[in-house]
Amino acid sequence: MSASQCLLRSLLALPTNSGFMHRLLLILLLLGAAAAPAFANTPAIRAPGSGETPKIDLYTMGVGTMVVEKFGHAALCTRYPSNPRLDRCYNYGTTNFMDPAGLGWSFVRGRARFWVSIANPDQMIDLYIRRDRTVWVQELPISGSQARAIADKLEFDSLEENRFYIYHHYFDNCTTRIRDLLDTALGGILKQDSGAPFGATYRELSRRGFAESPGLLIASDYVLGRIGDDEPTLYEAMFLPAVLRDVVEDRLGIAPAVVYERKGAEPSREPSHVRLYMLFFGVILVAPIWVGWMRRTLRPFAMLPALSYLTLLGVILWGLAVLCPLPMARYNEALLLFVPFDLVLLRMSLKNRQRYCQIRVSLVLLATVASLIGLLSQPLWVIAPVPVLALLPLALGSRPEHSSAS
């Protein structure tokens, strides 16, 4: 069983109350990540010097059906035609996927440690064939000194004292490591003329990858902060294996050859209507407040569902902002819309409740307008309707004639 399969089964086996938080931690880890199944944790042993200059192959893998496979993967391989037993592939995407809770917590703390592992090329390819993921290979048309420099760097990075690094979903992952290694060895050919905007934001790229994962699409609106609306350059967009493959083809003139083509249907790249579903869910939660307000029989139990929902979101988002040092969670404009103490409205007097809700609604509307006119960067209009609908009748201040609410 692959590590990614074990991860998914572990998540599905969690009890409902703990599973929510573990899934949230996984969502954080996967936002924008070019995740990959882990290879065997083989210690690096420098290949015997045969005097032969290796061939350098860039492998890129297509997306799969599992959550951790949504952005593809990349690996670099050294190949010795006269001595195939020395062939090896280097994977920068290895971590302990068997411990999702520990991995998620280390990620929240900005300490998610990944490392370089080594696999036999045939074993690596077989892994992706079994997962029914398309595999491309590009044999880099480079000089002997450049090929040896790449091989030496791969071996250096795989040594015990060098192979660990702190993972970042956009800026330091299994594909960016390969991108930077190749660019350095090839004299900056990938970075050259790659400073123009890519044409899509990190949020948009993430949502394309998560098109078939409603939970991750929801998280991309709530958890992914201001950084999600930055537009990467072409070079930065090479955190995605498919973009790296295209740029290598363009700059080095080497078209990718298909080693294996996926047999199943290709995953959708068009995000679903999950935003509408979330709005519908929110309307259901706030409906009792409006019904009670219009009938002048508003009671605490009518406010409880919506206020609990708003408070839960506030606890999660503010908790992440405090605990997680990553800018993704810390600089999140959704914090202006959700706070962790809306439930206190159930114990407030009518006058204090009205004043509180007037302030909350005003701030939500102000932040939403600032988002629409470009003063704020996140699409707050997507998530603003529910807090406005929930708090507006309480802010209007009409005292119900027969209300027993305190």
Backbone hydrogen bonds, N-H to C=O, Kabsch-Sander energy under -0.5 kcal/mol:
donor,donor_aa,acceptor,acceptor_aa,energy
6,C,2,S,-2.1
7,L,3,A,-2.3
8,L,4,S,-2.1
9,R,5,Q,-2.6
10,S,6,C,-2.4
11,L,7,L,-2.1
12,L,8,L,-2.5
13,A,9,R,-1.6
14,L,10,S,-0.5
14,L,11,L,-1.0
19,G,15,P,-3.1
20,F,16,T,-1.4
21,M,17,N,-0.6
22,H,18,S,-2.1
23,R,19,G,-2.7
24,L,20,F,-2.1
25,L,21,M,-2.3
26,L,22,H,-2.1
27,I,23,R,-2.6
28,L,24,L,-2.2
29,L,25,L,-2.0
30,L,26,L,-2.1
31,L,27,I,-1.2
32,G,30,L,-0.5
33,A,30,L,-1.7
35,A,33,A,-1.1
42,T,40,A,-2.2
44,A,158,S,-0.7
50,S,48,P,-0.7
55,K,79,R,-3.3
57,D,55,K,-0.6
57,D,77,C,-2.6
58,L,138,Q,-2.7
59,Y,57,D,-0.6
59,Y,75,A,-2.9
60,T,136,W,-1.7
61,M,73,H,-2.9
62,G,134,T,-3.2
64,G,69,E,-1.6
69,E,66,M,-1.7
70,K,67,V,-1.4
72,G,69,E,-0.9
73,H,61,M,-1.4
75,A,59,Y,-2.3
76,L,90,Y,-1.4
77,C,57,D,-2.6
78,T,88,R,-2.6
79,R,55,K,-2.6
83,N,80,Y,-1.7
86,L,83,N,-2.3
87,D,84,P,-1.9
88,R,78,T,-1.9
89,C,119,A,-2.9
90,Y,76,L,-3.3
91,N,89,C,-0.5
91,N,117,S,-2.9
92,Y,90,Y,-0.5
94,T,115,W,-1.6
97,F,95,T,-1.6
99,D,96,N,-1.4
103,L,99,D,-2.8
104,G,100,P,-2.6
105,W,101,A,-2.4
106,S,102,G,-2.4
107,F,103,L,-1.9
108,V,104,G,-2.4
109,R,105,W,-1.8
110,G,107,F,-2.0
111,R,106,S,-3.9
113,R,111,R,-0.6
114,F,112,A,-0.6
114,F,165,Y,-2.7
115,W,94,T,-2.2
116,V,163,R,-1.0
117,S,91,N,-2.3
118,I,40,A,-0.5
119,A,89,C,-2.1
124,M,120,N,-2.5
125,I,121,P,-2.6
126,D,122,D,-2.3
127,L,123,Q,-1.9
128,Y,124,M,-1.5
129,I,125,I,-2.1
130,R,126,D,-2.5
131,R,127,L,-1.2
132,D,129,I,-1.5
133,R,128,Y,-2.5
135,V,260,Y,-2.6
136,W,60,T,-2.8
137,V,257,A,-2.3
138,Q,58,L,-2.0
140,L,56,I,-2.6
140,L,138,Q,-0.8
142,I,140,L,-1.8
147,A,143,S,-2.5
148,R,144,G,-2.5
149,A,145,S,-2.1
150,I,146,Q,-2.3
151,A,147,A,-2.5
152,D,148,R,-2.7
153,K,149,A,-2.2
154,L,150,I,-2.5
155,E,151,A,-2.3
156,F,152,D,-2.5
157,D,153,K,-2.9
158,S,154,L,-1.4
159,L,155,E,-0.6
159,L,156,F,-1.1
162,N,159,L,-2.1
163,R,159,L,-2.0
165,Y,114,F,-2.4
167,Y,112,A,-2.8
167,Y,165,Y,-0.7
168,H,172,D,-2.5
172,D,168,H,-1.4
177,R,173,N,-1.9
178,I,174,C,-0.7
179,R,175,T,-2.7
180,D,176,T,-2.6
181,L,177,R,-1.9
182,L,178,I,-2.6
183,D,179,R,-2.5
184,T,180,D,-2.2
185,A,181,L,-2.3
186,L,182,L,-2.2
187,G,184,T,-1.2
188,G,183,D,-3.7
192,Q,188,G,-1.8
194,S,191,K,-1.9
198,F,232,P,-3.0
202,Y,230,D,-1.9
203,R,228,G,-3.5
205,L,201,T,-2.5
206,S,202,Y,-2.4
207,R,203,R,-2.6
208,R,204,E,-1.8
209,G,205,L,-1.7
210,F,206,S,-1.9
211,A,208,R,-1.1
213,S,210,F,-2.4
217,L,213,S,-2.1
218,I,214,P,-2.4
219,A,215,G,-2.1
220,S,216,L,-1.9
221,D,217,L,-0.8
221,D,218,I,-1.1
222,Y,218,I,-1.6
223,V,219,A,-2.6
224,L,219,A,-1.5
225,G,223,V,-0.6
225,G,328,M,-1.9
226,R,331,Y,-2.8
228,G,225,G,-1.9
229,D,226,R,-1.9
230,D,227,I,-1.6
234,L,196,A,-1.6
235,Y,194,S,-2.1
237,A,233,T,-2.5
238,M,235,Y,-1.2
239,F,236,E,-1.3
240,L,237,A,-1.8
244,L,240,L,-2.1
245,R,241,P,-2.5
246,D,242,A,-1.9
247,V,243,V,-2.4
248,V,244,L,-2.5
249,E,245,R,-2.0
250,D,246,D,-2.3
251,R,247,V,-3.2
252,L,248,V,-2.4
253,G,249,E,-1.1
254,I,248,V,-0.6
255,A,253,G,-0.6
257,A,137,V,-2.8
259,V,135,V,-2.9
259,V,257,A,-0.7
260,Y,135,V,-1.5
272,S,211,A,-0.8
276,L,273,H,-0.7
277,Y,273,H,-1.7
278,M,274,V,-2.5
279,L,275,R,-1.9
280,F,276,L,-2.5
281,F,277,Y,-2.5
282,G,278,M,-2.3
283,V,279,L,-2.4
284,I,280,F,-1.9
285,L,281,F,-1.7
286,V,282,G,-2.1
287,A,283,V,-1.5
289,I,286,V,-0.7
290,W,286,V,-1.6
291,V,287,A,-2.7
292,G,288,P,-2.5
293,W,289,I,-2.4
294,M,290,W,-2.7
295,R,291,V,-2.0
296,R,293,W,-0.7
297,T,292,G,-2.5
298,L,292,G,-0.6
302,A,299,R,-1.4
303,M,299,R,-0.9
303,M,300,P,-0.9
304,L,300,P,-1.5
306,A,285,L,-0.6
307,L,303,M,-2.5
308,S,304,L,-2.4
309,Y,305,P,-2.0
310,L,306,A,-2.5
311,T,307,L,-2.3
312,L,308,S,-2.5
313,L,309,Y,-2.2
314,G,310,L,-2.2
315,V,311,T,-2.8
316,I,312,L,-2.4
317,L,313,L,-2.7
318,W,314,G,-2.6
319,G,315,V,-2.1
320,L,316,I,-2.3
321,A,317,L,-2.0
322,V,318,W,-1.7
323,L,319,G,-2.7
324,C,320,L,-2.8
329,A,326,L,-1.2
330,R,326,L,-2.2
331,Y,327,P,-2.1
332,N,330,R,-1.0
333,E,331,Y,-0.6
335,L,332,N,-1.9
336,L,333,E,-1.7
337,L,334,A,-1.5
338,F,334,A,-1.5
342,D,339,V,-0.7
344,V,341,F,-1.4
345,L,342,D,-1.8
346,L,343,L,-1.9
347,R,344,V,-1.7
348,M,345,L,-0.9
353,R,349,S,-2.9
354,Q,350,L,-2.4
355,R,351,K,-2.1
356,Y,352,N,-2.7
357,C,353,R,-2.5
358,Q,354,Q,-2.2
359,I,355,R,-2.0
360,R,356,Y,-2.4
361,V,357,C,-2.8
362,S,358,Q,-2.1
363,L,359,I,-2.3
364,V,360,R,-2.4
365,L,361,V,-2.7
366,L,362,S,-2.5
367,A,363,L,-2.6
368,T,364,V,-2.2
369,V,365,L,-2.5
370,A,366,L,-2.4
371,S,367,A,-1.9
372,L,368,T,-2.2
373,I,369,V,-2.1
374,G,371,S,-0.7
375,L,370,A,-1.9
376,L,370,A,-1.8
380,L,378,Q,-2.2
382,V,379,P,-1.7
383,I,380,L,-0.9
384,A,380,L,-1.6
388,V,384,A,-1.9
389,L,385,P,-2.9
390,A,386,V,-2.4
391,L,387,P,-2.0
392,L,388,V,-2.3
395,A,391,L,-1.8
396,L,392,L,-1.6
397,G,393,P,-0.7
399,R,397,G,-0.7
402,H,296,R,-1.4
403,S,400,P,-1.0
405,A,298,L,-0.6
